[in-house]
Amino acid sequence: MLKQPDLSNLSKNDHIDQFLLLRKIETKNTKQNKPYLFLELGDSSATLNANIWDRFENYLTSLKVGEIVKVVGNIEDYQGNLQIKITSLTKTDTSDNISPIDFLPKSKKDKDQMVSEFIHRIKEIQNLYLKKLLENIFDEKGLENFSLAPAGKTWHHAYLYGLIEHTLEIIKICELICDIHPEINRDLLITGAMMHDFGKTIELNYDNSFEYTDKGKLLGHIVISAMRLNEEINKIPHFPEDLRNCLIHLVLSHQGKLEFATPVVPKTLEAIVLYQADELSAKVNAYKNAISKNLNSESGWTKFIPLASTELYRPNLSADNEGMNNSLFD
């Protein structure tokens, strides 16, 4: 990829002259009902808004989401948020050193390490039916697609390698609960954790932007996951019917509530644990991202976050122990 400054490192009044990925383009109206062009432009580190106020009609017909554009302009501050004041905007062709996927956000965790951990988790499964099922689904091609995919478009783990990161977080939470409650079927629960969001590899397109596929819009990742499970189970002779039903139930119920678009509510101990583990992983990641993007470093508070229905606070607890008298703790 072409070397250029990360958007996240730029500040107010900085000049910008670099390639960016077009993440959104649409017309909006001012309070005076005058149309203007709204853009979201980003690299792997950040996304900034930009507005074009006049003579923008040609951009609507010549540009589309997922394309790389050359942007010249300056960084400015608008109501506490950085945005790009565009001087020129030019469509560019991709080449060997400029690929749309290079501009997509990525997990901060090492992909290869996560893949190795995921494979190790499959090897730990003791139930031979479940292990065979996972080995068939997560073959070389299946694991590569799974490890590359984001876990969502915007809500949580919305970056490349996000799906495997999210899944491994859930597995660790489930393992802890299994240690506390040995009545839980560990193999069933971990297999359900691995498969609960598998459908997102098909629900989402992540070649040049995070958008829903036609199949994703029509079926959704829950149904896609359940269909794939049933299809692969049918290939394994004598797979126990009750094990099939309980595993598919984990996938169908993992979003917990009917109003959250889950087909059924959790009705087994394993399903209840998976729902709560999924919620914990997703919400911690979503809140963490909301804080990092909206934090006022001086006050330690964010602006109002709709996700949380409140402001959020990050205390500065990094003070060291210098000057403390150890005898106070003797």
C-alpha positions in Angstrom: 0.0 0.0 0.0 1.1 3.6 -0.7 2.7 5.2 2.3 0.8 8.2 3.6 -0.2 9.7 6.9 -3.0 8.0 8.9 -6.2 10.1 9.2 -6.2 9.4 12.9 -2.9 11.3 13.3 -4.0 14.5 11.5 -5.2 17.6 13.4 -7.0 20.8 12.8 -5.4 22.9 10.0 -3.3 20.0 8.7 -3.1 19.8 4.9 -4.3 16.6 3.3 -3.2 15.2 -0.1 -3.7 11.5 -0.2 -5.8 8.5 -1.3 -8.9 7.7 0.7 -11.8 5.2 0.5 -15.2 6.6 -0.3 -17.4 5.1 2.4 -20.6 7.1 1.9 -22.0 9.6 -0.7 -25.4 11.1 -0.5 -27.2 14.4 -0.9 -28.6 16.3 2.1 -30.3 19.6 2.6 -29.3 22.6 4.7 -31.8 24.3 7.0 -32.5 26.7 4.1 -33.4 23.6 2.0 -30.3 24.0 -0.2 -28.9 20.6 -1.4 -25.3 19.7 -0.7 -23.1 16.5 -1.1 -22.2 14.6 2.1 -19.2 12.3 2.0 -17.6 9.9 4.4 -13.9 9.3 3.6 -11.5 7.1 5.4 -8.5 4.9 5.7 -7.7 2.0 7.9 -7.3 4.3 11.0 -10.3 6.6 10.8 -13.3 8.1 8.9 -13.9 11.8 8.5 -16.9 13.6 7.0 -16.7 16.1 4.1 -19.2 18.4 2.4 -19.3 19.8 -1.1 -21.7 22.7 -1.3 -21.7 23.6 -5.0 -21.4 22.0 -8.4 -21.4 18.4 -7.1 -23.8 16.8 -9.5 -21.0 15.1 -11.5 -19.7 13.4 -8.4 -23.1 11.7 -7.9 -22.9 10.0 -11.3 -19.1 9.3 -11.4 -18.4 8.1 -7.9 -19.7 5.1 -5.9 -19.1 3.7 -2.4 -16.0 1.5 -2.2 -13.9 3.5 -4.7 -10.6 5.1 -3.9 -10.4 8.8 -4.5 -7.5 11.3 -4.3 -8.4 14.0 -1.8 -6.7 17.4 -1.5 -7.8 19.8 1.2 -7.5 20.7 4.9 -8.6 19.3 8.2 -11.0 21.6 10.0 -13.0 21.5 13.2 -16.8 21.7 13.1 -18.7 21.6 16.4 -15.9 19.6 18.1 -15.5 17.1 15.3 -12.8 17.0 12.7 -13.8 17.0 9.0 -12.2 17.5 5.6 -12.6 20.8 3.7 -12.1 19.5 0.1 -10.1 21.5 -2.4 -10.2 18.8 -5.1 -11.6 15.3 -5.3 -10.4 12.9 -8.1 -11.4 9.4 -8.9 -8.5 7.0 -9.3 -7.9 3.6 -10.6 -6.7 0.8 -8.4 -3.2 -0.6 -9.0 -0.9 -3.1 -7.5 0.0 -0.7 -4.6 -3.4 0.7 -4.0 -6.2 -1.7 -3.0 -9.5 -0.9 -1.4 -9.0 -3.6 1.3 -5.9 -1.7 2.5 -8.2 1.2 3.5 -10.6 -0.8 5.6 -10.2 -0.8 9.4 -8.5 -3.9 10.9 -8.3 -5.5 14.3 -5.4 -4.5 16.4 -4.8 -8.2 17.2 -2.6 -10.4 15.1 -4.7 -12.4 12.6 -2.3 -15.4 12.5 -2.3 -15.7 16.3 -6.0 -15.6 16.4 -6.3 -18.3 13.7 -3.8 -20.5 15.6 -5.9 -20.1 18.8 -9.1 -20.9 16.9 -7.6 -24.1 15.5 -6.4 -25.1 19.0 -10.0 -24.6 20.3 -11.3 -27.0 17.7 -8.7 -29.6 18.7 -9.9 -29.3 22.3 -13.4 -30.4 21.4 -14.0 -33.9 22.9 -17.3 -34.8 21.2 -16.3 -36.5 17.9 -19.4 -35.5 16.1 -18.9 -31.8 17.0 -15.2 -31.9 16.2 -15.8 -33.5 12.8 -18.5 -30.9 12.1 -16.1 -28.0 12.9 -13.2 -29.5 11.0 -15.5 -29.7 7.9 -16.8 -26.2 8.2 -13.5 -24.6 9.1 -11.4 -26.1 6.4 -8.6 -24.0 4.9 -11.0 -21.9 2.7 -13.7 -21.7 5.4 -11.2 -20.6 8.1 -9.6 -18.0 5.8 -13.0 -16.4 5.0 -14.0 -16.5 8.6 -10.8 -14.9 9.9 -10.9 -12.1 7.4 -14.6 -11.1 8.0 -15.8 -8.2 10.2 -18.3 -9.1 12.9 -20.6 -6.3 11.8 -21.1 -3.2 9.6 -21.0 -0.6 12.4 -22.2 -2.0 15.7 -19.3 -3.9 17.1 -16.0 -5.5 15.9 -16.7 -3.7 12.7 -13.3 -4.2 11.1 -11.4 -6.9 9.3 -10.6 -9.9 11.5 -13.3 -8.7 13.8 -15.4 -11.9 13.5 -12.7 -14.2 14.7 -11.7 -11.7 17.4 -15.3 -11.5 18.7 -15.8 -15.3 18.5 -12.6 -15.9 20.5 -13.7 -13.4 23.2 -17.0 -15.3 23.5 -15.2 -18.7 23.7 -13.1 -17.4 26.6 -16.2 -16.1 28.5 -18.0 -19.4 27.9 -14.9 -21.3 29.1 -14.9 -19.3 32.4 -18.6 -20.0 33.0 -18.1 -23.7 32.3 -15.4 -23.7 35.0 -17.9 -22.2 37.4 -20.8 -24.3 36.4 -19.7 -27.9 35.3 -23.3 -28.8 34.5 -22.9 -26.9 31.2 -22.1 -29.0 28.2 -18.7 -27.4 27.3 -18.3 -28.9 23.8 -21.8 -28.0 22.8 -21.5 -24.4 24.1 -18.1 -23.8 22.4 -19.3 -25.2 19.1 -22.3 -22.9 19.3 -20.0 -20.0 20.0 -17.9 -20.8 17.0 -20.9 -21.0 14.7 -23.3 -18.3 16.1 -22.1 -15.6 13.7 -20.7 -17.8 11.0 -23.3 -16.5 8.6 -21.7 -13.1 8.6 -19.1 -14.4 6.2 -22.0 -14.5 3.7 -24.2 -11.7 5.1 -21.6 -9.1 4.7 -19.5 -8.0 1.7 -16.0 -6.8 2.8 -14.1 -6.5 -0.4 -14.0 -2.7 -0.5 -16.6 -1.6 2.1 -18.8 -3.2 4.8 -22.2 -3.7 3.1 -24.9 -6.3 3.2 -25.1 -8.8 0.4 -28.4 -9.6 -1.2 -28.5 -13.0 0.6 -27.6 -11.2 3.8 -30.5 -8.8 3.5 -33.0 -11.5 2.5 -32.0 -14.2 5.0 -29.8 -12.7 7.7 -26.7 -14.2 9.4 -28.7 -16.3 11.9 -30.7 -18.2 9.3 -27.6 -18.5 7.1 -25.6 -20.1 10.0 -28.5 -22.5 10.9 -28.9 -23.6 7.3 -25.1 -24.2 6.9 -25.1 -26.2 10.2 -28.0 -28.4 9.1 -26.4 -29.0 5.7 -23.1 -30.0 7.2 -24.7 -32.2 9.9 -26.5 -34.1 7.2 -23.1 -35.2 5.8 -22.1 -36.8 9.0 -23.5 -40.4 9.5 -25.5 -41.0 12.7 -25.2 -37.5 14.0 -27.4 -37.5 17.1 -30.7 -35.7 16.5 -30.9 -34.1 19.9 -27.4 -32.8 19.5 -28.4 -31.3 16.1 -31.4 -29.6 17.6 -29.6 -28.2 20.6 -26.7 -26.9 18.5 -29.0 -25.2 15.9 -31.0 -23.8 18.8 -27.8 -22.1 20.1 -27.5 -20.3 16.8 -31.2 -19.4 16.4 -31.5 -18.0 20.0 -28.1 -16.3 20.4 -29.6 -12.7 20.1 -31.7 -13.5 23.2 -35.0 -11.7 22.5 -37.6 -11.8 19.8 -37.4 -8.0 19.5 -33.7 -8.4 18.6 -34.7 -10.5 15.6 -33.8 -13.8 17.2 -36.2 -16.6 15.9 -36.5 -18.2 19.3 -35.5 -17.2 22.8 -32.9 -19.3 24.7 -34.3 -22.4 26.2 -31.3 -24.4 27.3 -28.6 -23.5 29.8 -26.0 -23.4 27.0 -28.1 -21.0 25.0 -28.6 -18.6 27.9 -24.8 -18.5 28.5 -24.1 -18.0 24.8 -26.6 -15.1 24.6 -25.0 -13.3 27.6 -21.5 -14.0 26.4 -22.3 -12.5 23.0 -23.9 -9.5 24.6 -20.9 -8.9 26.8 -18.3 -9.1 24.0 -20.4 -7.0 21.6 -21.3 -4.2 24.1 -17.8 -3.9 25.6 -16.3 -3.5 22.1 -19.0 -1.1 21.0 -18.7 1.1 24.2 -14.9 1.0 24.0 -15.1 2.3 20.4 -17.6 5.0 21.3 -15.4 6.3 24.1 -12.3 6.4 22.0 -14.0 8.3 19.2 -15.8 10.8 21.3 -13.6 11.3 24.4 -12.7 14.8 25.5 -9.2 14.2 26.8 -9.3 17.2 29.1 -12.5 16.4 30.9 -12.4 12.6 30.6 -16.1 12.7 29.4 -17.6 11.9 26.0 -20.4 13.8 24.4 -23.9 12.2 24.6 -23.6 8.6 23.2 -27.0 7.4 21.8 -25.8 3.8 22.2 -25.5 4.3 25.9 -28.2 6.9 26.3 -25.8 9.0 28.4 -22.4 10.5 28.4 -19.5 8.1 29.2 -16.5 8.7 31.4 -12.9 7.4 31.2 -11.1 8.2 34.5 -7.3 8.8 34.5 -6.1 6.2 36.9 -2.6 6.0 35.6 -1.0 7.9 38.5 2.1 6.0 39.8 3.0 5.3 43.4 5.8 7.8 43.6 5.8 9.6 46.9 3.7 7.0 48.7 5.0 5.8 52.0 5.0 2.0 51.9 4.8 1.9 55.7 1.2 3.0 55.4 0.4 -0.4 54.1 2.4 -2.5 56.5 
